[in-house]
Each structure stands twice: as C-alpha cells, then as structure tokens.
Amino acid sequence: MAHTDVLDLPLVLLSNRGPVSFGRDSAGRTVNRGAGGLVSALSGLAEHLDDAVWVCGAATEEDAVVAREAAGKALHVQTLPVPHLVDSAFGDASADGGSNKPADGPSIKIRIVETDPFAYADFYSVWSNPILWFIQHGLYGRAYSPDFTQAEHEAFENGYAAVNRAYADAVADEVRARGGKALVLLQDYHFYLVAEHVRQQCPDVVLTHFVHIPWPGPDEWRVLPADIRERLLTGLLGSDVVGFHTRRYARNFVLCASELLGLPIDLDAMTINVGDRVVRARYYPISVDPAALDATLASEDVAAHVSMLRYIFLGDDRQLMLRVDRTDPSKNVVRGFQAFRTLLEQHPELVGKVSFLALLQPSRTDVPEYADYIALIGGVVAEINARFTKDGRQPIDLRMVEDFALAIAAYSICDVLVVNAIADGMNLVAKEVAVVNGRGGVLALSETAGAHEELGEHAVTLHPFDLQQMADAFYSALTMPLEERHRRLAAAAEQVRTHDVARWLSDQLADLRRIAGFA
C-alpha cells in the first residue's frame, strides 16, 4: 500500500460498520471479517500501520457485548487468515470464552461504540435512512413528501445529532491518546456532524470526510429545514478535505456552501473559505480489487454456478441480460423491467431468446417505502412473465438472494448488464462485470450513476426515466456486433484494472500529504 506513513501521523478511521463483527455459535464467540471493497481498502491501510485505530458501531448483539466488556478501550483483532481477538483490552480473557490468541497475520485495533438503541433508531432509521438517503438520491416527489414535524426535529436532535456526538467523542478520545495529532478518515452520510465536533476538541487533526453517495445541488437540500441543513453543511466543513466519487458531486458541494451558507468559494479550485481555514472538495472514484475478483472467478463455487447458469439461460443462440442490485427505490428496478417489457413488445422475435436474470437483495425492509417497492417489483415481474412466457421459459428469473459467488458467475457469462439507477454514488457492479466478464458483455449504464463518468464511453447509456430509450438501448446492446462488444469490454476492463481500489485510497493520501505540507 502506497503512502503507508500517512503523513507521519497516527490514523483514526470512522465508519458505521467496522472491519469485523462478532457473533456467537455453539463454541463461543465468533469473529467475522467484513466484506466489500471499502473494508478491504481501509483494512489494508490500517493493517500496515503501527498506530491506527478503527472506530465503528455495534452492528450485532455480540458487538454490543464486546463494547461493554472493553469499556471504551480499543480491541486488537486479527483480520486474516482467521479473524480473532488477539488480546483482551478489557483484561478478562474468560469473557471471550478463552479464545484470544497471539497474532499470526494482519491485525487492526478497533473501538466499538454502543449507543442508546432509541437514539440509534432515530439516527439510522429516521434520518440516515430514508431522509438523507432520499434527498441525496433525488427520491422525494415533494408534492406529498417529506413532511417535517416535531417528531422529525426531535429525531434529529436526540438521534442523528446525539449519535454523531457519541462517535465524535470516541474519535477525539483516540486522537488525544495519540498526542492530539492524527489523520482522521470519516466515511459516509451517517456522520456529517462529526468533523466539526472532532476539530473543536482536537484542532491539530488532519481530517477528511468521504461521502459515498451522490451529493445533489443546493435546491435539493432546500427540502430540509434550514437550521438542520446548515448544521449538516457546517459539520462537514469541519474537514480539511471532503471527498466524493465524481467531479459533479464535488462541485455541487462547493455550490451548496456558497448558496446555502453564503461562504466565499473558488469553484475552479473547488475550495471553500471557512474563517481562516480552506476546505477542499475533491473527487476520487472508488473501485474494486481486481485480484480478489479474479481469485473468486477461479473458485470451484463459481465454476459450479457457471455450469448451472449456462444450462438454464444459454445455448441455441439465446442471450442473457443481468442485474445485481439491492431492492432500493434509487436502483430503479421497476422501470428497468418496464423497459424490458417494451423491448419484448416491440421485438417479438426476442421472446424466448432473451432471458433477464435479476439477483436482488432485500434492503431496509423496515422503511415503508422500501417494503412497498419490493411489492411493486414482484407485481411487474409477474405481469411480464404472464404475458411473455414461451415454451415454458419465463423471460424474467427474479431471485431474492445475496450470493457473491453466484453474482460473479452471472457477471462472467451475461450478454448485457443493466444498471439504470436513478442516482448512484458509484455502482461497483458495473466495474466488477468489466473485470470478470468473458463473453463480450455490454454495460447498459445509467447516465446518473457515478460509474458513468469513467465507463460511459464504453457502455450504452441509459436515461433512467425514459422507458423507450432504455428499451432501444437494450436492443442496441443485444444486437451489437461481437467485435465491438469485446472492444468496449476490454477498454472498460483496462480502466478498472488501472484505477483499482488501492489507487482510490492512494490518491487520497497523496493529496492529503500535499495539503498538509508533507510532500
């Protein structure tokens, strides 16, 4: 990992979910490593540093038990090859069933924060999801929602703000334990108030906050009560750098500071003057780990899934369209299927020749809008299958499943990948397909997905509200000459492999070195 000196400063990371989670089985406490590119990238950084700590929330009941046992102290956890507690920071190995072992692989110090469950519910299920998520993905229709009543105002103060203070205090504790100077990396939309609180307590920090979801322009933020949006923006401006996936999101943030807070800005330099400090907006497109994807593709599990999928969907000049998504309204799944219906209506020769496999993971089903959306998905799929089933073959195979090996197998053999999101911070599915597909698969990619800035020229572009345009784009992708398909795929794969998740992190650290005067 490049720049592992990290400005010659200790490192404090913050994210809602941590690098490991704790559970219980018949043998006692279990430790499971987190999944995903972000966890892998940040773990890879922290594992190579002598003085790093990852602050995170208690995601499971056993996480909360561990947090109480640790009593505000950091734990030392090995992450690979077999995750386990290395030593007992709370001085009682028996609390872990005697499972603590010496480190024989990469390890990380973690500090788990447990908050009041009612405050956390307001923080997560009232404000983070859906309010902030809906605003930042443009999901509010405005004519009927949202409504901000006393309940929402209290949920912000007693939930979002209170939980942010708790996490900020934990981060500040860890910074003070390292002499008051550290590099602090904050992650995502859950913690917009943390930077300001940390800077007030530890003015010598170098602090960056990365926002992993879209950042809309000022008018979208006017949906929020004025005092709340000002607190959110002011909180973020406690950072030295606010990072985003695309240039558009970074520019939108700078414009928000100007139009909603009246702060002086330089839009070309993407800087904001906050008192005697200069806050920089930057963009770093997150990516995937190609080596890890290659290894998964070569596994026996994936090979078995490939054989099964080929048998079901391919052969006899048949083609396979694919989507892999959460059942989040921002993913625009219903309109994607409606566009597929239009394709079959206007090109009946494709009926029985093209299948659409959808691997969907139910998401945030405790939020009514999400539960309703799952029902809409099921309804449109049933209607399309009833109309267009031919020779016993249903056109849409909908599976509510979270199976990474199955997804990789489907990526590798699909003819078209559909990403028609209303808005997406990045969308790593498009990048994963580019790396592992061996069939000349075509990316059908929404212009409003962050990945479109990098991969749009190699894809067929989708306009996510235009059903006819999407149907036409699907047809173009399915009928594209094979040579052109392979040319586009190779170019997309080259872009992803040369701009992987390690580069995403390395570019941020290189910028921080320059900003802090270390380069």
C-alpha positions in Angstrom: 0.0 0.0 0.0 1.5 3.3 -1.1 1.9 6.1 1.4 1.7 3.9 4.5 3.4 6.6 6.5 0.1 8.5 6.2 1.6 12.0 6.7 3.8 10.5 9.5 0.7 10.8 11.7 -1.3 8.2 13.6 -4.5 7.1 11.8 -8.1 7.1 13.2 -10.8 5.7 10.9 -14.6 6.0 11.4 -17.4 4.2 9.7 -20.8 2.9 10.7 -19.8 -0.7 10.1 -16.4 -1.9 11.1 -13.8 -4.3 9.6 -15.1 -7.2 11.7 -18.3 -8.2 13.5 -18.8 -10.5 16.5 -21.3 -13.3 16.9 -22.0 -16.5 18.8 -22.1 -20.2 18.0 -22.0 -23.4 20.0 -18.3 -23.0 20.5 -18.4 -19.4 21.8 -17.7 -16.0 20.4 -17.1 -15.8 16.6 -15.3 -13.0 14.7 -16.2 -12.4 11.0 -14.3 -10.1 8.6 -16.4 -7.5 6.8 -17.0 -7.8 3.1 -16.6 -5.3 0.3 -14.0 -3.1 -1.4 -14.2 -0.3 1.2 -13.5 -2.6 4.1 -10.7 -4.3 2.2 -9.0 -1.0 1.2 -9.2 0.6 4.6 -8.2 -2.6 6.4 -5.2 -2.9 4.1 -4.2 0.5 5.1 -4.8 0.1 8.9 -3.1 -3.3 9.0 0.2 -1.8 7.8 0.3 0.9 10.4 1.7 0.7 13.9 -0.6 3.3 15.3 -4.1 3.1 13.8 -7.5 2.5 15.2 -10.9 1.9 13.5 -13.9 3.4 15.3 -17.2 1.8 14.4 -20.7 1.0 15.6 -22.0 -2.1 17.3 -23.7 -3.9 14.4 -24.7 -7.1 16.2 -25.8 -8.0 19.7 -22.4 -9.6 20.4 -20.7 -6.4 19.1 -22.6 -4.5 21.9 -21.4 -7.1 24.5 -17.8 -6.7 23.3 -18.1 -2.9 23.5 -19.4 -3.1 27.1 -16.6 -5.5 28.1 -14.0 -3.2 26.5 -15.4 -0.2 28.5 -14.3 2.4 25.9 -10.9 0.8 25.1 -9.7 -0.4 21.7 -9.5 -4.1 20.9 -6.8 -5.8 19.0 -8.3 -8.0 16.3 -6.6 -10.2 13.7 -8.4 -9.9 10.4 -6.6 -12.6 8.3 -6.4 -15.5 7.7 -8.7 -16.4 10.6 -10.2 -13.4 12.4 -9.9 -13.5 16.2 -9.2 -11.3 19.2 -5.5 -11.0 19.7 -5.6 -9.9 23.3 -8.1 -8.8 25.8 -8.1 -5.0 26.1 -10.7 -5.3 28.9 -8.4 -7.6 30.9 -10.6 -10.6 31.0 -9.9 -13.4 28.6 -12.6 -15.5 30.1 -15.2 -13.1 28.8 -14.3 -14.3 25.3 -14.5 -17.9 26.3 -10.7 -18.1 26.4 -10.5 -17.7 22.6 -7.9 -14.9 22.4 -4.7 -15.9 20.6 -1.4 -14.3 19.6 -1.4 -12.5 16.2 -0.1 -14.6 13.3 -1.5 -12.4 10.5 -2.6 -8.8 9.7 -4.4 -7.2 12.6 -6.3 -3.9 13.4 -7.2 -2.1 16.6 -10.9 -1.4 16.7 -13.1 0.7 19.1 -16.7 -0.3 19.1 -19.2 2.4 20.0 -22.5 1.4 21.6 -25.3 4.0 21.6 -28.7 4.1 23.1 -31.0 1.9 20.9 -33.7 4.5 20.7 -31.2 7.2 19.7 -29.7 4.9 17.2 -33.1 4.1 15.7 -33.7 7.8 15.1 -30.2 8.3 13.8 -30.4 5.4 11.3 -34.0 4.6 10.5 -35.5 8.1 10.7 -32.7 10.3 9.4 -29.8 8.5 7.7 -32.4 6.2 6.0 -34.6 7.4 4.5 -34.3 11.2 4.8 -30.7 11.8 3.9 -30.6 8.9 1.5 -33.8 10.0 -0.2 -32.6 13.6 -0.6 -29.2 12.7 -1.9 -30.7 10.2 -4.4 -33.5 12.6 -5.6 -36.2 10.2 -4.4 -38.7 12.7 -2.9 -41.6 13.7 -5.1 -42.0 16.9 -3.0 -45.7 17.3 -3.7 -46.6 14.9 -0.9 -43.3 14.2 0.9 -41.4 14.8 3.0 -43.1 16.4 6.0 -41.0 17.6 8.9 -42.9 17.6 12.1 -41.9 18.0 15.7 -41.1 14.2 15.6 -38.5 14.6 12.8 -36.9 17.6 14.6 -36.7 15.7 17.8 -35.3 12.6 16.0 -32.6 14.8 14.5 -31.6 16.3 17.8 -32.0 13.2 20.0 -30.9 10.7 17.3 -28.7 11.9 14.5 -27.0 14.7 16.4 -26.7 12.7 19.6 -25.2 9.7 17.9 -22.8 11.8 15.9 -21.6 13.4 19.2 -21.0 10.0 20.7 -18.9 8.9 17.7 -17.1 12.2 17.6 -16.2 11.9 21.3 -14.8 8.4 20.7 -12.7 9.6 17.7 -11.5 12.6 19.8 -10.5 10.2 22.6 -8.4 8.2 20.2 -6.8 11.3 18.8 -5.9 12.6 22.3 -4.5 9.2 23.1 -2.1 9.8 20.2 -0.9 13.2 21.4 -3.7 15.3 19.8 -2.4 14.9 16.3 -3.7 12.3 13.8 -5.1 11.7 10.4 -8.8 11.2 10.7 -10.7 9.5 7.9 -14.5 9.7 8.2 -16.8 7.7 6.0 -20.3 8.4 4.6 -23.5 10.1 5.2 -24.1 8.9 8.7 -21.6 11.2 10.2 -22.0 14.7 8.7 -21.7 16.4 12.2 -18.6 14.5 13.4 -15.8 16.5 11.8 -16.8 19.8 13.4 -17.0 18.2 16.9 -13.6 16.5 16.5 -11.9 19.7 15.3 -13.3 21.6 18.3 -11.8 19.1 20.6 -8.6 18.4 18.6 -7.7 21.4 16.5 -4.5 19.9 15.2 -6.1 17.0 13.3 -5.8 16.5 9.6 -9.4 15.5 8.8 -11.1 14.1 5.6 -14.7 13.0 5.1 -15.6 10.8 2.2 -19.2 10.8 1.0 -20.0 7.5 -0.8 -23.4 8.5 -2.1 -24.4 11.3 -4.6 -24.2 14.9 -3.5 -27.0 16.9 -5.2 -27.1 20.6 -5.9 -28.4 23.3 -3.5 -32.0 23.1 -4.4 -32.3 19.5 -3.3 -31.0 20.4 0.1 -33.7 23.1 0.5 -36.1 20.3 1.2 -34.5 20.1 4.7 -35.4 22.6 7.5 -33.0 25.5 7.2 -31.4 25.1 10.6 -30.7 21.3 10.0 -29.2 21.7 6.6 -26.9 24.5 7.9 -25.8 22.2 10.7 -25.1 19.4 8.3 -23.0 21.5 6.0 -21.2 23.3 8.8 -20.4 19.9 10.3 -18.9 18.6 7.1 -16.9 21.8 6.8 -15.0 20.9 9.9 -13.0 18.7 7.5 -9.9 19.7 5.6 -11.0 17.7 2.6 -14.5 16.5 1.7 -14.2 13.7 -0.9 -16.7 12.4 -3.4 -16.8 9.9 -6.3 -17.3 12.3 -9.1 -16.4 15.9 -10.1 -20.1 16.8 -10.3 -20.7 15.8 -6.7 -17.7 17.8 -5.6 -18.8 20.9 -7.5 -22.3 20.6 -6.0 -20.9 20.6 -2.5 -19.0 23.8 -3.2 -22.1 25.4 -4.6 -24.1 24.4 -1.5 -21.5 26.1 0.7 -21.9 29.2 -1.4 -25.7 29.3 -1.9 -26.9 27.9 1.4 -24.2 29.2 3.8 -23.0 32.3 2.0 -19.4 31.3 2.2 -16.7 32.5 -0.3 -15.7 29.8 -2.7 -13.4 29.3 -5.7 -15.4 27.0 -8.0 -12.5 26.3 -10.3 -10.2 25.3 -7.5 -13.2 23.7 -5.6 -12.3 25.4 -2.4 -14.4 27.0 0.4 -13.1 29.6 2.8 -14.3 28.8 6.4 -12.9 31.5 8.7 -9.1 31.2 8.4 -9.3 27.7 7.0 -9.6 26.5 3.4 -11.7 23.4 2.9 -11.2 21.5 -0.3 -13.7 19.4 -2.2 -12.1 16.6 -4.2 -13.2 13.6 -6.2 -11.8 10.1 -6.1 -13.8 7.4 -7.9 -13.9 4.3 -5.7 -13.2 1.0 -7.4 -12.8 -2.8 -6.9 -10.0 -5.2 -6.2 -9.4 -7.0 -9.5 -7.1 -9.6 -8.0 -9.7 -10.6 -5.5 -12.3 -10.8 -8.2 -10.0 -12.9 -10.4 -9.5 -15.3 -7.5 -13.2 -15.6 -6.8 -13.9 -16.2 -10.5 -11.4 -19.1 -10.4 -13.1 -20.8 -7.5 -15.0 -24.1 -7.6 -18.2 -22.4 -6.3 -18.2 -20.0 -9.2 -17.5 -22.8 -11.7 -20.5 -24.8 -10.5 -22.7 -21.7 -10.7 -21.5 -21.0 -14.3 -22.4 -24.5 -15.4 -25.8 -24.2 -14.0 -26.5 -20.7 -15.4 -25.2 -21.8 -18.9 -27.6 -24.8 -18.8 -30.6 -22.6 -17.8 -30.1 -19.5 -19.9 -27.6 -20.0 -22.8 -27.3 -22.2 -25.8 -29.3 -22.2 -29.1 -28.3 -18.5 -29.7 -30.0 -17.4 -26.5 -28.8 -14.3 -24.6 -28.8 -13.3 -21.0 -29.4 -9.9 -19.5 -28.5 -9.4 -15.9 -28.9 -7.0 -13.0 -27.5 -7.4 -9.5 -28.9 -4.8 -7.1 -30.5 -4.1 -3.8 -34.2 -3.5 -3.8 -33.6 0.2 -3.1 -36.0 2.6 -4.9 -32.9 4.5 -6.1 -31.9 1.4 -8.1 -34.9 1.9 -10.4 -35.6 -1.8 -10.8 -39.2 -1.4 -11.7 -38.5 0.9 -14.6 -35.8 -1.4 -15.8 -38.3 -4.3 -16.0 -40.8 -2.0 -17.7 -38.2 -1.1 -20.3 -37.6 -4.8 -20.8 -41.3 -5.3 -21.4 -41.2 -2.6 -24.0 -38.3 -4.4 -25.7 -40.3 -7.6 -25.9 -43.4 -5.9 -27.1 -41.6 -4.1 -30.0 -39.2 -7.0 -30.8 -41.3 -10.2 -30.5 -38.5 -12.2 -32.2 -36.6 -11.9 -28.9 -39.3 -13.6 -26.8 -37.9 -16.9 -25.7 -34.5 -15.9 -26.9 -33.6 -13.3 -24.2 -33.7 -14.0 -20.5 -33.4 -11.4 -17.8 -31.8 -12.7 -14.6 -32.2 -10.4 -11.6 -30.3 -11.1 -8.4 -31.8 -8.8 -5.8 -31.0 -8.3 -2.2 -33.9 -7.0 0.0 -32.9 -3.7 1.5 -34.1 -1.7 4.6 -37.4 -3.5 4.8 -38.2 -1.7 8.0 -38.6 1.5 5.9 -42.2 1.5 4.4 -41.1 2.9 1.1 -38.6 0.1 0.6 -41.2 -2.6 1.6 -43.7 -1.1 -0.9 -41.1 -1.1 -3.6 -40.4 -4.8 -3.2 -44.1 -5.4 -3.8 -44.0 -3.3 -7.0 -41.1 -5.3 -8.3 -42.9 -8.6 -7.7 -46.0 -7.2 -9.4 -44.3 -6.1 -12.6 -42.3 -9.3 -12.9 -45.4 -11.4 -12.6 -47.2 -9.4 -15.3 -44.3 -9.6 -17.7 -43.8 -13.4 -17.1 -47.6 -14.0 -17.6 -47.5 -12.2 -21.0 -44.3 -13.4 -22.5 -43.6 -16.9 -21.2 -42.8 -19.1 -24.3 -42.2 -22.8 -24.4 -42.1 -22.9 -20.6 -39.4 -20.2 -20.4 -40.2 -17.2 -18.3 -38.5 -14.1 -19.6 -37.5 -12.8 -16.1 -35.9 -15.0 -13.4 -36.2 -13.0 -10.2 -34.2 -14.3 -7.2 -34.1 -12.6 -3.9 -30.7 -13.7 -2.9 -27.3 -12.4 -1.7 -24.7 -14.8 -3.1 -21.4 -13.3 -4.2 -20.2 -16.4 -6.0 -23.5 -16.7 -7.9 -23.2 -13.0 -8.9 -19.6 -13.4 -10.1 -20.7 -16.4 -12.2 -23.6 -14.4 -13.7 -21.3 -11.5 -14.4 -18.9 -13.7 -16.3 -21.4 -15.0 -18.8 -24.0 -12.3 -19.3 -24.5 -10.5 -22.6 -25.9 -7.3 -21.1 -25.6 -5.8 -17.6 -28.3 -3.4 -16.6 -27.6 -0.5 -14.3 -30.4 2.0 -14.7 -30.2 3.7 -11.3 -32.0 7.0 -10.6 -28.8 8.1 -8.8 -25.8 6.1 -7.6 -22.7 7.3 -5.9 -20.6 5.0 -8.0 -22.0 1.5 -8.7 -19.3 -1.1 -8.3 -21.4 -3.8 -10.1 -20.5 -2.2 -13.4 -16.8 -2.3 -12.5 -17.0 -5.9 -11.3 -18.6 -7.1 -14.6 -15.9 -5.2 -16.6 -13.2 -7.2 -14.8 -14.7 -10.8 -14.9 -17.0 -11.0 -18.0 -15.6 -13.2 -20.7 -18.5 -13.1 -23.2 -18.2 -9.6 -24.6 -20.8 -8.3 -22.1 -22.2 -4.9 -22.8 -22.7 -2.4 -20.0 -26.1 -0.7 -20.2 -25.3 2.1 -17.7 -27.4 4.9 -16.3 -26.1 8.4 -17.1 -26.8 9.3 -13.4 -24.6 6.5 -11.9 -21.2 7.7 -10.7 -19.5 5.0 -12.8 -20.7 6.7 -16.0 -18.0 9.4 -15.7 -15.4 6.7 -16.1 -17.1 3.9 -18.1 -19.8 5.8 -20.1 -17.8 5.9 -23.3 -17.5 2.1 -23.2 -21.2 1.5 -22.4 -24.6 2.1 -23.9 -26.1 4.9 -21.9 -29.4 4.6 -20.2 -31.7 7.6 -19.4 -33.4 6.2 -16.3 -36.8 7.8 -16.7 -37.2 7.1 -20.4 -38.6 3.7 -20.9 -38.5 3.8 -24.7 -34.9 5.0 -24.7 -33.9 2.2 -22.4 -35.7 -0.4 -24.5 -33.9 0.9 -27.6 -30.5 0.8 -25.7 -31.2 -2.8 -24.6 -31.8 -3.7 -28.3 -28.6 -2.0 -29.4 -26.6 -3.9 -26.7 -28.2 -7.3 -27.7 -27.6 -6.8 -31.4 -24.2 -5.1 -31.2 -21.5 -6.9 -33.3 -19.4 -9.2 -31.2 -16.1 -7.5 -32.2 -17.5 -4.1 -30.9 -18.7 -5.8 -27.7 -15.3 -7.2 -27.0 -13.6 -3.9 -27.8 -15.7 -1.9 -25.4 -15.4 -4.5 -22.7 -11.6 -4.6 -23.0 -11.4 -0.8 -22.7 -13.7 -0.8 -19.6 -11.6 -3.6 -18.0 -8.4 -1.7 -18.6 -9.9 1.4 -17.0 -11.0 -0.5 -13.9 -7.7 -2.5 -13.6 -5.6 0.6 -13.7 -7.9 2.5 -11.4 -8.5 0.0 -8.7 -9.4 0.4 -5.0 -5.8 0.7 -3.9 -5.4 3.6 -6.2 -8.6 5.2 -4.9 -7.0 5.3 -1.4 -3.5 6.1 -2.5 -4.7 9.2 -4.5 -6.5 10.5 -1.4 -3.4 10.0 0.8 -1.2 11.7 -1.8 -3.5 14.7 -1.8 -3.5 14.9 2.0 0.3 14.8 2.0 0.4 17.9 -0.3 -2.4 19.7 1.6 -0.7 19.1 5.0 2.7 20.2 3.6 4.4 16.8 3.8 5.1 16.4 0.1 
